[in-house]
Amino acid sequence: MLFANGITVLGVLLATVSIGSAWAGDSRPFGIDLGQPLSKNVKAKGPYKRSAAHQYQEVQPPLPPVLQPPQIKAKWPDNYSLYTTTKSKRVYRVSASLPYGNRSDCRAAGENFIRDYGEAPGTWRKGQISFEKGLDLLTGVFGGKEPGAFDRGNPLTLKDVGKLAGQHGVRYVVACADNKIMLHFYHLPTVELRIAEAYQSSPMLSKVYSPDKSGAKPPAYLSPFGFRIGKPLPKALRKGLTKESDDSLTQYFVTPPQPHKLFWDYTAITSPMTETLVSIAATRAIKGRDECRESMREVSYRFAKAFGVEKPKWYINTAAKFYHATLLPSAGKKNALPVEVRFLCEPASIVNAKDFSGVFGQRGRGMKWRAMATFDLYGIYGVIDAERELMNPMEGM
């Protein structure tokens, strides 16, 4: 299981590996040691706890960079930040965002800055960092091979985290905008360590990714229609991507191992890195409101009985004119993986017309209502956002 073994070797790694201590230069941007606990000599405001890191602001670095031509005069402590891992408090990222005159001067200064580290500048490209678009970017790696977490198609599995012993490597990013220069340094072995610590420290992520060694059969609400929520979605069940997939999540049309007689179509949402199933939805088109309400009430009551919980209460949204009910079958159950189950009847008028006909085809002709049952891992976007940050620490951090 991806990441599961990494949690077990984390303590060994922390005890035996001194990350990034073998060489200077690229391991000490602005005089701050990467891969080591934050020095008491570095003044900073924080930490501010994030989902997978601790952030420090208003950092006063021992060695601010010398950029030629010089940057516009600025109150420099406001322009530096750094990030540490959540448990061992090791610095994995240092960043600077400094005022600068124009892009031409910025690019020349950025290339000289890289040469000062003994590296040949690469090729500039257009790109973005987080939500800031249209930047000129110069990127590369000092001192080592870039580990797998930066490869979206082949993330490093934490069962191999012990291989980080003796590894070096700092990913640098020089970004030029019209009026500023940005410098980012990521200590790659410590970024990998950050992944292990983030999963270890999050109760939700630990429940999702830690292997169940009890051998007990999972509760019924975790396996609707034969799909296992909280586990990677088997490739054999995927019929193809939907048009709604994006960089944050992937949505598939899927074939249920245990289909329900009421529903026609099934879609699944997986997390971006481990492809963990975080949501499954079953739908069909129905001719009228009363038929939809009666059918879905019966379905919701049967599911509630199977889960050992009370029948759900149904509500009407008078503005949009749809009917819905919700179950939280994991509520009150110790160490249970939380899942929210929703049942819905909605008129086709509030559903995208193309989606309605495109999914249901000829079967949906003349039908004006959609019936839907969804099973969502509670906190679904917390898992998705955590994986996206872990895949690429420049996103959202």
C-alpha positions in Angstrom: 0.0 0.0 0.0 1.4 3.3 -1.1 2.8 5.3 1.9 1.9 2.8 4.5 5.4 1.4 5.1 6.8 4.9 5.1 5.1 5.6 8.4 6.8 2.7 10.0 10.3 3.6 8.9 10.0 7.3 9.7 11.5 7.0 13.2 14.4 5.0 11.8 15.0 7.6 9.2 15.0 10.5 11.7 17.4 8.7 14.0 19.9 7.6 11.3 19.9 10.2 8.6 21.5 13.7 8.8 20.0 15.2 5.7 21.9 17.8 3.8 24.8 18.2 6.1 27.6 17.0 3.8 28.1 20.1 1.7 27.5 23.9 1.8 26.6 26.1 -1.2 23.2 25.0 -2.3 22.4 23.6 1.1 22.5 27.1 2.7 20.5 29.6 0.6 20.7 33.0 2.3 22.7 31.4 5.1 19.9 29.1 6.2 20.7 25.4 6.6 18.4 23.2 4.6 17.5 19.7 5.8 18.3 20.8 9.4 16.1 22.1 12.3 15.7 25.9 12.1 18.7 27.6 13.8 17.9 29.9 16.8 20.1 32.5 15.0 17.4 32.9 12.3 14.8 35.4 13.4 11.3 34.6 12.0 7.6 35.0 12.8 5.7 31.8 13.3 5.3 28.9 12.9 1.9 28.9 11.2 0.6 25.4 11.0 -0.4 24.2 7.5 -1.8 20.8 6.5 1.6 19.4 5.6 4.1 22.0 6.9 4.9 24.8 9.3 5.4 28.2 7.7 7.5 31.1 9.0 7.2 34.6 7.8 9.2 37.9 8.2 12.4 35.8 8.1 15.6 37.7 8.6 18.2 35.6 6.7 21.9 35.8 7.8 23.0 36.3 4.2 20.5 38.2 1.9 21.4 37.7 -1.7 23.5 40.1 -3.7 21.7 40.7 -7.0 23.1 42.8 -9.8 21.8 45.3 -10.7 20.5 45.8 -7.1 16.8 45.3 -6.3 14.6 48.2 -5.5 15.0 49.2 -1.9 12.7 47.1 0.3 12.0 46.3 3.9 13.6 42.9 3.4 12.3 40.9 6.5 8.8 41.0 4.9 10.1 39.4 1.7 11.5 36.1 3.0 9.7 32.9 4.2 10.6 29.4 5.1 8.9 26.1 5.7 9.7 23.1 8.0 8.4 19.6 8.3 5.6 19.1 10.9 7.4 16.7 13.3 11.1 16.9 13.0 10.9 20.7 12.2 13.5 20.4 9.5 13.7 23.2 6.9 12.7 22.0 3.5 12.0 25.3 1.7 13.4 28.8 1.7 11.8 31.5 -0.4 12.4 35.2 -1.3 10.2 37.6 -3.2 12.1 40.9 -3.8 11.1 44.1 -5.7 13.0 44.4 -9.0 13.1 46.9 -11.9 12.1 44.9 -15.0 12.2 41.4 -16.4 15.3 41.9 -18.5 17.4 42.9 -15.4 15.7 40.2 -13.4 16.6 37.4 -15.9 20.2 38.6 -16.0 20.4 38.7 -12.2 18.8 35.3 -11.9 21.4 33.7 -14.3 24.2 35.3 -12.4 22.7 34.0 -9.1 22.7 30.5 -10.4 26.3 30.8 -11.7 27.4 31.9 -8.2 26.4 28.3 -7.1 28.7 26.8 -9.8 25.8 25.8 -12.1 25.2 26.7 -15.7 21.8 28.4 -16.1 19.3 26.4 -18.0 16.6 27.6 -20.4 13.9 30.1 -19.4 10.3 29.1 -19.9 6.9 30.6 -19.2 4.9 29.3 -16.3 3.3 30.0 -12.9 3.8 29.5 -9.2 0.7 28.8 -7.3 -1.9 31.3 -8.6 0.7 33.7 -10.1 0.7 33.3 -13.8 2.8 34.6 -16.7 6.2 34.3 -15.0 9.6 33.7 -16.6 10.9 30.6 -14.9 14.4 29.2 -14.6 14.6 25.8 -12.8 17.0 23.1 -12.0 18.6 20.9 -9.3 21.8 21.4 -7.4 23.8 18.6 -6.1 21.8 15.5 -6.8 19.0 13.7 -8.5 15.4 14.9 -8.1 13.5 12.3 -6.0 10.2 10.8 -7.2 7.6 13.0 -5.4 8.1 15.7 -8.0 7.1 13.2 -10.8 3.3 13.2 -10.9 3.3 9.9 -12.8 5.7 8.1 -10.5 5.6 9.5 -6.9 8.2 8.1 -4.5 6.6 5.4 -2.4 7.5 5.8 1.3 8.4 2.2 1.7 11.6 3.4 -0.1 12.0 6.5 2.1 15.1 4.9 3.6 16.8 5.3 0.3 17.0 9.0 1.1 20.0 8.4 3.4 23.0 10.0 1.8 20.9 11.7 -0.9 21.4 15.4 -1.7 19.6 17.7 -4.0 18.1 21.2 -3.9 15.6 22.2 -6.5 15.9 25.9 -7.3 13.3 28.1 -9.0 14.1 31.7 -10.2 10.9 33.5 -11.2 10.8 36.9 -12.9 7.7 39.1 -13.0 7.5 42.7 -14.3 8.4 44.2 -10.9 10.0 41.5 -8.8 12.2 38.5 -8.6 11.3 35.3 -6.7 13.9 32.8 -5.5 12.8 29.4 -4.2 14.9 26.5 -2.8 13.5 23.1 -2.0 15.6 20.5 -0.2 14.4 17.4 -2.0 15.2 14.6 0.6 13.5 16.7 3.3 10.5 17.3 1.0 10.2 13.5 0.9 10.4 13.4 4.7 7.7 16.0 4.8 5.4 13.6 3.0 5.9 10.9 5.6 5.4 13.3 8.5 2.3 14.8 7.0 0.6 11.4 6.6 1.7 10.3 10.0 0.4 13.5 11.8 -3.0 13.7 10.1 -5.7 11.4 11.7 -7.7 11.5 8.5 -4.8 10.6 6.2 -3.6 7.9 8.6 -7.0 6.3 8.5 -7.0 6.4 4.7 -3.5 5.2 4.1 -2.6 2.9 7.0 -3.1 -0.7 6.3 -5.9 -2.5 8.2 -4.2 -5.5 9.9 -7.2 -6.7 11.7 -8.5 -8.7 8.9 -12.1 -7.6 9.7 -14.6 -7.1 6.9 -15.1 -3.4 6.2 -18.4 -1.9 7.2 -21.1 -1.9 4.5 -21.0 1.9 4.0 -17.4 1.7 2.9 -18.2 -0.7 0.0 -21.2 0.7 -1.9 -21.9 -1.2 -5.1 -18.8 -3.2 -4.6 -16.4 -0.2 -4.6 -14.0 0.2 -1.6 -13.9 3.9 -0.5 -10.6 4.9 1.0 -8.6 2.5 -1.2 -7.0 2.9 -4.7 -9.6 2.4 -7.4 -8.8 -0.8 -9.4 -8.0 -0.1 -13.0 -10.3 -3.0 -14.1 -13.3 -1.1 -12.9 -12.6 2.1 -14.9 -14.6 2.6 -18.2 -13.0 5.9 -19.0 -12.5 9.5 -17.9 -15.3 12.0 -17.6 -15.0 15.5 -19.0 -15.0 16.9 -15.5 -11.5 15.6 -14.6 -8.8 18.3 -13.8 -5.5 18.6 -12.1 -7.1 18.5 -8.6 -8.9 15.2 -9.1 -9.8 12.5 -11.6 -13.3 11.4 -12.4 -14.1 8.1 -14.1 -17.1 6.3 -15.5 -16.9 3.0 -13.7 -18.4 -0.5 -13.8 -19.9 -1.6 -10.4 -19.1 -5.1 -9.2 -22.4 -5.0 -7.4 -24.8 -2.8 -9.3 -28.1 -1.6 -7.8 -31.2 -2.3 -9.9 -32.4 1.3 -9.7 -29.3 3.0 -11.1 -27.9 3.1 -14.6 -24.6 5.0 -14.5 -21.8 5.2 -11.9 -19.0 7.7 -11.6 -16.0 7.7 -9.2 -13.6 10.5 -8.1 -10.1 9.6 -7.1 -7.3 11.6 -5.4 -4.6 12.9 -7.7 -1.5 11.1 -6.5 -2.5 7.7 -5.0 -5.8 7.4 -7.0 -7.6 6.7 -3.8 -11.4 6.4 -4.2 -12.9 9.4 -2.4 -16.4 9.5 -3.9 -18.8 7.3 -5.8 -22.1 8.4 -7.3 -24.9 6.3 -8.8 -27.5 8.0 -11.1 -30.5 7.4 -13.4 -33.1 9.5 -15.1 -36.8 9.2 -14.0 -40.0 10.4 -15.6 -41.5 12.4 -12.8 -41.1 13.9 -9.3 -43.3 11.5 -7.4 -41.7 8.4 -8.9 -38.3 9.7 -8.1 -39.2 10.5 -4.5 -40.8 7.1 -3.9 -37.9 5.2 -5.5 -35.2 7.1 -3.6 -37.0 7.0 -0.3 -37.1 3.2 -0.6 -33.4 3.1 -1.6 -32.4 5.4 1.3 -34.3 3.3 3.8 -32.8 0.1 2.6 -29.3 1.5 2.8 -30.0 2.8 6.3 -31.1 -0.6 7.4 -28.0 -2.2 5.9 -25.8 0.3 7.8 -27.6 -0.2 11.1 -28.8 3.5 11.4 -32.1 5.3 11.6 -34.1 6.1 8.4 -33.0 9.5 7.0 -35.3 12.5 7.0 -36.2 14.0 3.6 -36.2 17.7 2.9 -37.3 19.9 0.1 -35.4 22.9 -1.2 -38.2 25.2 -2.1 -36.1 27.5 -4.3 -34.4 24.9 -6.5 -37.3 22.3 -6.0 -35.1 19.3 -5.3 -35.5 16.7 -2.6 -32.6 15.3 -0.5 -31.7 13.2 2.5 -28.3 12.5 4.3 -26.8 9.7 6.3 -23.7 9.7 8.4 -23.4 6.0 9.1 -19.9 6.3 10.7 -21.1 8.9 13.3 -20.2 7.9 16.8 -18.1 4.9 15.7 -14.6 5.0 17.2 -11.7 5.1 14.6 -14.3 4.8 11.8 -13.4 6.2 8.4 -16.0 8.9 8.0 -18.4 8.8 5.0 -21.3 11.0 4.1 -24.2 9.4 2.1 -26.6 11.6 0.2 -29.8 10.8 -1.7 -31.1 13.3 -4.2 -34.0 13.9 -6.6 -33.6 16.9 -8.8 -35.4 18.2 -11.9 -33.5 18.1 -15.2 -34.0 21.9 -15.5 -31.3 22.5 -12.9 -29.0 19.8 -14.4 -26.8 20.7 -17.4 -28.9 19.6 -20.3 -26.0 18.2 -22.3 -24.8 16.3 -19.3 -28.3 14.9 -18.8 -28.6 13.6 -22.4 -25.0 12.8 -22.8 -24.8 10.4 -19.8 -28.2 8.8 -20.1 -28.6 8.8 -23.9 -31.7 7.3 -25.4 -32.8 6.0 -22.0 -33.2 9.5 -20.7 -35.5 10.8 -23.5 -38.6 12.3 -22.1 -37.5 12.0 -18.5 -37.4 15.1 -16.4 -35.9 14.1 -13.1 -32.5 12.7 -12.0 -32.1 10.3 -9.0 -28.7 10.1 -7.4 -27.0 8.5 -4.5 -23.5 9.6 -3.5 -21.0 8.2 -1.0 -18.3 10.8 -0.2 -15.3 10.4 2.1 -16.0 13.1 4.7 -13.3 15.7 4.2 -12.8 14.6 0.6 -11.1 17.8 -0.5 -8.7 17.7 2.5 -7.3 14.5 1.1 -7.2 15.9 -2.5 -5.5 19.1 -1.4 -3.0 17.3 0.8 -2.0 15.0 -2.1 -1.7 17.9 -4.5 0.6 19.8 -2.1 2.7 16.7 -1.6 3.0 16.1 -5.3 4.2 19.6 -6.0 5.3 21.8 -3.0 5.1 24.9 -5.2 1.3 24.5 -5.4 -0.7 26.1 -2.5 2.3 26.5 -0.2 
